[in-house]
Amino acid sequence: MMLNNKVVFITGAAQGIGRQIALTMAREGASVIVGDISEQAGDETVSMIKKAHGDALFMALNITNSDSLQTAVDKALAVYGQIDVLVPNASVNARHSFMEISPEEWSRVITINLTGTFYTIRAVLPHMLSQGKGKIIVISSGSAETGSGGGAHYAATKAGQNAMVRNLARDYGPQGITTNAIAPRVIQTEMLDALYPVGAARDNLIQKIPVRRVGQPEDIAELAAFLASDKADYINGQIILVDGGRTYAS
Ligand SMILES: NC(=O)c1ccc[n+]([C@@H]2O[C@H](COP(=O)([O-])OP(=O)(O)OC[C@H]3O[C@@H](n4cnc5c(N)ncnc54)[C@H](O)[C@@H]3O)[C@@H](O)[C@H]2O)c1
Protein backbone atom coordinates (compact mmCIF):
# COMPACT_ATOMS: atom_id res chain seq x y z
CA MET A 1 0.00 0.00 0.00
CA MET A 2 1.33 3.42 -1.04
CA LEU A 3 0.32 5.41 2.03
CA ASN A 4 1.08 3.18 5.01
CA ASN A 5 1.82 5.17 8.19
CA LYS A 6 0.73 8.45 6.59
CA VAL A 7 -1.87 10.81 8.05
CA VAL A 8 -3.94 12.76 5.55
CA PHE A 9 -6.12 15.81 6.23
CA ILE A 10 -8.79 16.46 3.59
CA THR A 11 -11.32 19.31 3.50
CA GLY A 12 -14.69 18.88 1.82
CA ALA A 13 -14.46 15.12 2.31
CA ALA A 14 -18.15 14.61 3.14
CA GLN A 15 -19.12 13.98 -0.48
CA GLY A 16 -18.00 14.02 -4.09
CA ILE A 17 -14.32 14.14 -5.01
CA GLY A 18 -13.17 14.75 -1.42
CA ARG A 19 -15.03 11.68 -0.17
CA GLN A 20 -13.48 9.49 -2.86
CA ILE A 21 -9.99 10.84 -2.11
CA ALA A 22 -10.60 9.90 1.53
CA LEU A 23 -11.75 6.37 0.60
CA THR A 24 -8.87 5.80 -1.83
CA MET A 25 -6.16 7.09 0.49
CA ALA A 26 -7.56 4.99 3.36
CA ARG A 27 -7.48 1.95 1.05
CA GLU A 28 -3.80 2.74 0.46
CA GLY A 29 -3.16 2.57 4.21
CA ALA A 30 -3.45 6.22 5.32
CA SER A 31 -5.28 7.42 8.42
CA VAL A 32 -7.70 10.03 7.11
CA ILE A 33 -9.04 13.15 8.77
CA VAL A 34 -12.34 13.89 7.07
CA GLY A 35 -12.92 17.65 7.39
CA ASP A 36 -16.20 19.21 6.33
CA ILE A 37 -18.91 21.69 7.28
CA SER A 38 -21.48 18.93 6.79
CA GLU A 39 -21.36 16.69 9.86
CA GLN A 40 -23.84 13.99 8.89
CA ALA A 41 -22.33 13.34 5.47
CA GLY A 42 -18.82 13.60 6.94
CA ASP A 43 -19.71 10.90 9.47
CA GLU A 44 -20.96 8.76 6.57
CA THR A 45 -17.56 9.05 4.85
CA VAL A 46 -15.90 7.89 8.07
CA SER A 47 -18.35 4.95 8.36
CA MET A 48 -17.61 3.93 4.76
CA ILE A 49 -13.87 3.95 5.48
CA LYS A 50 -14.27 1.96 8.70
CA LYS A 51 -16.52 -0.56 6.97
CA ALA A 52 -13.65 -1.16 4.54
CA HIS A 53 -11.34 -1.65 7.58
CA GLY A 54 -9.64 1.72 7.18
CA ASP A 55 -8.89 4.39 9.77
CA ALA A 56 -10.66 7.78 9.74
CA LEU A 57 -11.81 10.57 12.01
CA PHE A 58 -14.40 13.28 11.26
CA MET A 59 -13.58 16.91 12.06
CA ALA A 60 -16.32 19.52 11.74
CA LEU A 61 -14.81 22.64 10.25
CA ASN A 62 -15.60 25.67 8.17
CA ILE A 63 -12.70 26.66 5.94
CA THR A 64 -13.76 30.33 6.06
CA ASN A 65 -13.05 30.37 9.79
CA SER A 66 -9.35 30.10 10.61
CA ASP A 67 -10.09 29.34 14.29
CA SER A 68 -12.23 26.34 13.36
CA LEU A 69 -9.43 25.05 11.13
CA GLN A 70 -6.82 25.53 13.84
CA THR A 71 -9.01 23.66 16.34
CA ALA A 72 -9.44 20.77 13.89
CA VAL A 73 -5.70 20.61 13.15
CA ASP A 74 -4.84 20.71 16.88
CA LYS A 75 -7.31 17.89 17.57
CA ALA A 76 -5.95 15.83 14.66
CA LEU A 77 -2.40 16.28 15.93
CA ALA A 78 -3.48 15.31 19.46
CA VAL A 79 -4.85 12.02 18.06
CA TYR A 80 -2.25 11.16 15.40
CA GLY A 81 0.79 13.31 16.23
CA GLN A 82 1.45 14.03 12.55
CA ILE A 83 -0.11 15.30 9.32
CA ASP A 84 1.83 14.16 6.26
CA VAL A 85 -0.54 15.13 3.49
CA LEU A 86 -3.00 18.02 3.18
CA VAL A 87 -5.73 18.09 0.53
CA PRO A 88 -7.50 21.47 0.37
CA ASN A 89 -10.50 20.30 -1.65
CA ALA A 90 -13.59 22.12 -0.31
CA SER A 91 -15.02 24.72 -2.68
CA VAL A 92 -18.37 25.99 -3.89
CA ASN A 93 -19.53 26.75 -7.41
CA ALA A 94 -22.52 28.46 -9.03
CA ARG A 95 -23.32 29.14 -12.65
CA HIS A 96 -23.51 32.89 -13.31
CA SER A 97 -22.73 35.12 -16.23
CA PHE A 98 -20.42 38.00 -15.29
CA MET A 99 -23.13 40.64 -14.76
CA GLU A 100 -25.23 38.24 -12.68
CA ILE A 101 -22.50 38.06 -10.04
CA SER A 102 -23.51 40.43 -7.26
CA PRO A 103 -20.76 41.88 -5.06
CA GLU A 104 -22.06 39.62 -2.25
CA GLU A 105 -21.88 36.50 -4.41
CA TRP A 106 -18.39 37.49 -5.58
CA SER A 107 -17.24 37.82 -1.97
CA ARG A 108 -18.90 34.56 -0.93
CA VAL A 109 -17.12 32.48 -3.56
CA ILE A 110 -13.76 34.24 -3.10
CA THR A 111 -14.00 33.82 0.67
CA ILE A 112 -14.80 30.10 0.60
CA ASN A 113 -12.61 28.94 -2.28
CA LEU A 114 -9.60 31.23 -2.16
CA THR A 115 -9.38 32.61 1.38
CA GLY A 116 -10.54 29.22 2.70
CA THR A 117 -7.69 27.48 0.88
CA PHE A 118 -5.24 30.04 2.30
CA TYR A 119 -6.57 29.46 5.84
CA THR A 120 -6.46 25.68 5.37
CA ILE A 121 -2.82 25.64 4.28
CA ARG A 122 -1.87 28.23 6.91
CA ALA A 123 -3.27 25.98 9.66
CA VAL A 124 -1.21 22.92 8.62
CA LEU A 125 2.01 24.36 7.18
CA PRO A 126 3.73 25.18 10.51
CA HIS A 127 3.37 21.54 11.52
CA MET A 128 4.79 20.31 8.19
CA LEU A 129 7.70 22.72 8.56
CA SER A 130 8.49 21.43 12.05
CA GLN A 131 8.25 17.87 10.70
CA GLY A 132 10.59 18.76 7.80
CA LYS A 133 8.33 17.18 5.20
CA GLY A 134 4.82 17.24 3.79
CA LYS A 135 2.73 17.13 0.67
CA ILE A 136 -0.02 19.60 -0.23
CA ILE A 137 -2.42 18.67 -3.03
CA VAL A 138 -4.91 21.41 -3.89
CA ILE A 139 -8.03 20.43 -5.83
CA SER A 140 -8.26 23.28 -8.30
CA SER A 141 -10.11 23.24 -11.64
CA GLY A 142 -9.54 23.45 -15.39
CA SER A 143 -11.70 26.59 -15.10
CA ALA A 144 -8.57 28.50 -14.12
CA GLU A 145 -7.38 28.04 -17.72
CA THR A 146 -10.66 28.11 -19.61
CA GLY A 147 -12.80 30.53 -17.58
CA SER A 148 -15.69 28.09 -18.02
CA GLY A 149 -17.48 25.75 -15.63
CA GLY A 150 -19.36 28.16 -13.39
CA GLY A 151 -18.61 31.85 -13.40
CA ALA A 152 -15.80 34.39 -13.41
CA HIS A 153 -15.75 34.34 -9.61
CA TYR A 154 -15.22 30.57 -9.49
CA ALA A 155 -12.59 30.60 -12.26
CA ALA A 156 -10.77 33.47 -10.54
CA THR A 157 -10.57 31.51 -7.29
CA LYS A 158 -9.14 28.50 -9.10
CA ALA A 159 -6.53 30.64 -10.90
CA GLY A 160 -5.69 32.12 -7.50
CA GLN A 161 -5.26 28.63 -6.03
CA ASN A 162 -2.89 27.73 -8.86
CA ALA A 163 -0.76 30.82 -8.16
CA MET A 164 -0.70 29.88 -4.48
CA VAL A 165 0.47 26.37 -5.41
CA ARG A 166 3.39 27.72 -7.44
CA ASN A 167 4.34 30.14 -4.68
CA LEU A 168 4.31 27.39 -2.04
CA ALA A 169 6.28 25.02 -4.29
CA ARG A 170 9.05 27.62 -4.67
CA ASP A 171 9.15 28.80 -1.09
CA TYR A 172 8.77 25.52 0.81
CA GLY A 173 10.27 22.93 -1.55
CA PRO A 174 13.68 23.53 0.05
CA GLN A 175 12.12 22.62 3.41
CA GLY A 176 10.79 19.26 2.26
CA ILE A 177 7.26 20.29 1.36
CA THR A 178 5.93 19.74 -2.15
CA THR A 179 2.78 21.45 -3.40
CA ASN A 180 0.79 20.48 -6.47
CA ALA A 181 -2.73 20.91 -7.81
CA ILE A 182 -5.09 18.60 -9.60
CA ALA A 183 -7.30 20.46 -12.05
CA PRO A 184 -10.37 18.34 -12.81
CA ARG A 185 -13.00 19.04 -15.42
CA VAL A 186 -16.47 17.52 -15.52
CA ILE A 187 -16.37 14.97 -12.71
CA GLN A 188 -19.59 13.18 -11.66
CA THR A 189 -20.53 14.81 -8.33
CA GLU A 190 -23.39 16.88 -6.93
CA MET A 191 -21.51 20.00 -8.07
CA LEU A 192 -21.61 18.72 -11.67
CA ASP A 193 -25.28 17.71 -11.42
CA ALA A 194 -26.11 21.27 -10.35
CA LEU A 195 -24.17 22.79 -13.28
CA TYR A 196 -25.07 20.29 -16.02
CA PRO A 197 -28.26 18.36 -15.15
CA VAL A 198 -28.53 14.99 -16.88
CA GLY A 199 -30.22 15.44 -20.27
CA ALA A 200 -29.43 17.23 -23.51
CA ALA A 201 -26.92 19.63 -21.94
CA ARG A 202 -25.02 16.70 -20.42
CA ASP A 203 -25.09 14.76 -23.72
CA ASN A 204 -23.65 17.77 -25.56
CA LEU A 205 -20.95 18.06 -22.98
CA ILE A 206 -19.91 14.42 -23.37
CA GLN A 207 -19.51 14.92 -27.12
CA LYS A 208 -16.82 17.53 -26.37
CA ILE A 209 -14.75 15.08 -24.29
CA PRO A 210 -12.44 12.87 -26.40
CA VAL A 211 -12.81 9.85 -24.07
CA ARG A 212 -16.64 10.27 -24.39
CA ARG A 213 -17.59 10.12 -20.75
CA VAL A 214 -17.67 12.39 -17.74
CA GLY A 215 -14.95 11.76 -15.20
CA GLN A 216 -15.55 9.84 -11.99
CA PRO A 217 -14.28 10.85 -8.54
CA GLU A 218 -11.95 7.81 -8.73
CA ASP A 219 -10.17 9.41 -11.71
CA ILE A 220 -9.10 12.23 -9.40
CA ALA A 221 -8.59 10.17 -6.25
CA GLU A 222 -6.11 7.70 -7.79
CA LEU A 223 -3.89 10.59 -8.94
CA ALA A 224 -4.20 12.28 -5.54
CA ALA A 225 -3.07 9.05 -3.82
CA PHE A 226 -0.05 8.83 -6.12
CA LEU A 227 0.86 12.49 -5.50
CA ALA A 228 0.55 11.86 -1.75
CA SER A 229 2.97 8.94 -1.91
CA ASP A 230 6.77 8.90 -1.73
CA LYS A 231 6.77 7.90 -5.41
CA ALA A 232 5.87 11.52 -6.26
CA ASP A 233 8.66 13.19 -4.27
CA TYR A 234 10.11 15.00 -7.35
CA ILE A 235 6.78 16.40 -8.54
CA ASN A 236 6.43 19.97 -7.25
CA GLY A 237 4.57 23.08 -8.40
CA GLN A 238 2.51 21.26 -11.05
CA ILE A 239 -1.10 21.87 -12.04
CA ILE A 240 -2.25 18.54 -13.48
CA LEU A 241 -5.31 18.67 -15.74
CA VAL A 242 -7.59 15.62 -15.54
CA ASP A 243 -10.15 16.26 -18.25
CA GLY A 244 -10.42 13.27 -20.59
CA GLY A 245 -8.49 15.28 -23.18
CA ARG A 246 -11.13 17.97 -23.51
CA THR A 247 -9.23 21.20 -22.91
CA TYR A 248 -6.84 20.94 -25.86
CA ALA A 249 -9.08 18.86 -28.11
CA SER A 250 -10.26 21.72 -30.27
N1 LIG B 1 -17.14 18.09 -9.97
C1 LIG B 1 -16.46 18.67 -10.95
O1 LIG B 1 -16.76 18.51 -12.14
C2 LIG B 1 -15.27 19.55 -10.63
C3 LIG B 1 -14.58 20.11 -11.71
C4 LIG B 1 -13.49 20.93 -11.45
C5 LIG B 1 -13.08 21.14 -10.15
N2 LIG B 1 -13.76 20.58 -9.11
C6 LIG B 1 -13.27 20.87 -7.75
O2 LIG B 1 -13.21 19.67 -7.00
C7 LIG B 1 -13.44 19.96 -5.61
C8 LIG B 1 -14.54 19.07 -5.09
O3 LIG B 1 -15.70 19.29 -5.88
P1 LIG B 1 -16.99 18.35 -5.78
O4 LIG B 1 -17.56 18.30 -7.14
O5 LIG B 1 -16.68 17.10 -5.05
O6 LIG B 1 -17.93 19.30 -4.89
P2 LIG B 1 -19.16 18.97 -3.92
O7 LIG B 1 -20.00 20.21 -3.93
O8 LIG B 1 -19.77 17.68 -4.27
O9 LIG B 1 -18.42 18.83 -2.49
C9 LIG B 1 -17.84 19.93 -1.86
C10 LIG B 1 -17.67 19.62 -0.38
O10 LIG B 1 -17.11 20.79 0.25
C11 LIG B 1 -17.81 21.04 1.47
N3 LIG B 1 -17.73 22.47 1.80
C12 LIG B 1 -18.29 23.51 1.13
N4 LIG B 1 -18.05 24.65 1.79
C13 LIG B 1 -17.31 24.34 2.89
C14 LIG B 1 -16.76 25.10 3.94
N5 LIG B 1 -16.93 26.44 4.02
N6 LIG B 1 -16.04 24.47 4.90
C15 LIG B 1 -15.88 23.12 4.85
N7 LIG B 1 -16.39 22.34 3.88
C16 LIG B 1 -17.10 22.95 2.91
C17 LIG B 1 -19.24 20.59 1.17
O11 LIG B 1 -19.96 20.35 2.37
C18 LIG B 1 -18.99 19.34 0.35
O12 LIG B 1 -18.85 18.20 1.18
C19 LIG B 1 -13.75 21.45 -5.54
O13 LIG B 1 -12.59 22.17 -5.21
C20 LIG B 1 -14.18 21.79 -6.97
O14 LIG B 1 -13.96 23.14 -7.28
C21 LIG B 1 -14.86 19.80 -9.33
The ligand as an ORCA input file, in Angstrom:
! r2SCAN-3c Opt
* xyz 0 1
  N     -17.138     18.094     -9.972
  C     -16.457     18.671    -10.947
  O     -16.759     18.511    -12.136
  C     -15.274     19.548    -10.630
  C     -14.584     20.113    -11.713
  C     -13.489     20.928    -11.448
  C     -13.079     21.145    -10.149
  N     -13.760     20.575     -9.112
  C     -13.268     20.869     -7.751
  O     -13.211     19.670     -7.003
  C     -13.439     19.961     -5.610
  C     -14.540     19.068     -5.089
  O     -15.702     19.286     -5.875
  P     -16.989     18.349     -5.784
  O     -17.562     18.303     -7.141
  O     -16.682     17.095     -5.051
  O     -17.929     19.303     -4.886
  P     -19.156     18.972     -3.924
  O     -19.995     20.215     -3.928
  O     -19.774     17.678     -4.272
  O     -18.423     18.828     -2.489
  C     -17.841     19.929     -1.855
  C     -17.665     19.619     -0.377
  O     -17.109     20.793      0.253
  C     -17.811     21.045      1.467
  N     -17.735     22.466      1.803
  C     -18.290     23.509      1.127
  N     -18.055     24.653      1.789
  C     -17.309     24.339      2.887
  C     -16.762     25.104      3.945
  N     -16.926     26.440      4.024
  N     -16.039     24.465      4.905
  C     -15.880     23.123      4.849
  N     -16.391     22.343      3.884
  C     -17.103     22.950      2.910
  C     -19.238     20.592      1.174
  O     -19.963     20.354      2.375
  C     -18.988     19.338      0.349
  O     -18.853     18.196      1.180
  C     -13.753     21.451     -5.544
  O     -12.591     22.173     -5.215
  C     -14.177     21.792     -6.965
  O     -13.958     23.141     -7.278
  C     -14.857     19.801     -9.330
*
